[in-house]
Amino acid sequence: MSEPPQEHRDIREQLGVYALGHGTAAERAAVRAHLDGCAACRAELAELSPLAPRLAGLDPDRLDETPAPPPGLREAVLARIAAEERARPARRPSRRRTALVAAAAAAGIAAAGFGVGWLTRPVPTPVPLEVVAVEVTEAGIEASAALVPHTWGVEVKLSGEGFTAGEVYRVAVTEQDGGVVPAGSFLGVGPVELHCNLNSSVLREDASGFSVIDADGAVVLRSRF
């Protein structure tokens, strides 16, 4: 039996959150169950998944920055004023034109100040990457991986191709004591190269590896570090 239209719409609205690896365990399970029987949502999720790494790589500190004025703005404004002056009979400058010239000069000064501020802005410390070996157990898949140690856990940066299009793959981080902690999931896109940022709450010193599991529960690749 197909799902009621409202339930279908509710699940569809969660696809973006699912693609980013967020949502509660119950919400993600509901989305996975829906994807098993809905080709339209699988196709839409396949289109959203390549955007997830780009969104994860955004710098929140830069979202509120004032954009720089277009290059040559001050010169363009002054050139336009000069052209109008040449086209008009000589007369005493009006207050309006005087104010416009002052505004153009102020815009140029502000743009220069912004440029200096941007050049002196502190450069963030590069994110430490630890490249790890990957063992592929599924024919047709090629992959590489690196780790980023955070104060809240370890981030797995996985790149690869050959993951079955439309199939949901789960990622789990293995702890030193043998425990397994979920680190999110991603949707295969076939021969297209994909890049995933997968997060877990396991600290780097407590992590010993990670695995990627397909929809049938089989491990398609693993890493030990």
Summary of the structure (lengths in Angstrom):
residues: 225
radius of gyration: 26.7
end to end distance: 45.6
largest distance: 87.9
contacts: 571
relative contact order: 0.13
helix: 40%
strand: 26%
